[in-house]
Structures are given as structure tokens and as C-alpha cells.
Amino acid sequence: MRDDFARLRDISLAIERVQAETTAGQAAFNDDPKLQVWVLYHLQVVGEACRGLSESFRVRFSDPVWSKAIGLRNILIHHFFEIDQELVWQVVEGDPPLFRNVVESALKQVSEKAGDQGS
């Protein structure tokens, strides 16, 4: 079973990949169906990894980003044919930098706690 640290790394990597592949902007995203599917996949990875975070983690790091990512994942998986690419782009453009800060902060704290327990 994957632990919270591994899931946080999965989230961080998926966000990093989305940011790296969407630098050409919205027009390039709109014109490239493969990129759209690729981005949707990575957003699903983020949501699935958030869904797998332990309850104790979500209590310790209470932030609405976890439930928002899970909700987005549910929409992307269960309402695939109703996905609005404009809304997906809004998520890509607005959420990753803020979300990444939350994830990186949690990663640092979880890593430090694991290091303290190993001493």
C-alpha cells in the first residue's frame, strides 16, 4: 500500500507534468486532443492520489484542496462525456501553482516527521 509521502510525490509529479506540457497556452491546448486527454489523465492521478491520503493526514493538513481534487477526479471519471475543456483549462491555469505549494509544504513536513522517527 502506498503511504502519504508516496501519494504526495505522485501529486507533485502530476502537477509538474501538467504545468510543463501546457506552457504553450490555451489555444495550443484547445487544438490538441491528445494533450487534452493527457492533461485529464494527470488531473485524475492527482485526484486519485488525494483520495488515497490517510484520514490522519487530511486531519493534520486540513485544506480544501484535497476534497476539490477528489471532486474533480470524480467528475472527470464519471462524467467524461460532459467535460468542458474551458473549465479544465481554468483549472490548469489557476489551480496548480497554489495546489503545488500546499503539496510541497506537506511533503516537507511529512518527510521531516519520517526523518525524526528514524532517529
C-alpha positions, 0 to 999 in steps of 0.5 A: 500500500502506498503511504502519504509521502508516496501519494504526495510525490505522485501529486507533485509529479502530476502537477509538474507534468501538467504545468510543463506540457501546457506552457504553450497556452490555451489555444495550443491546448484547445487544438490538441486532443491528445494533450487534452486527454493527457492533461485529464489523465494527470488531473485524475492521478492527482485526484486519485492520489488525494483520495488515497491520503490517510484520514490522519493526514487530511486531519493534520493538513486540513485544506480544501484542496484535497476534497476539490481534487477528489471532486474533480477526479470524480467528475472527470471519471464519471462524467467524461462525456460532459467535460468542458475543456474551458473549465479544465483549462481554468483549472490548469491555469489557476489551480496548480501553482497554489495546489503545488505549494500546499503539496510541497509544504506537506511533503516537507513536513511529512518527510521531516516527521519520517526523518525524526522517527528514524532517529 
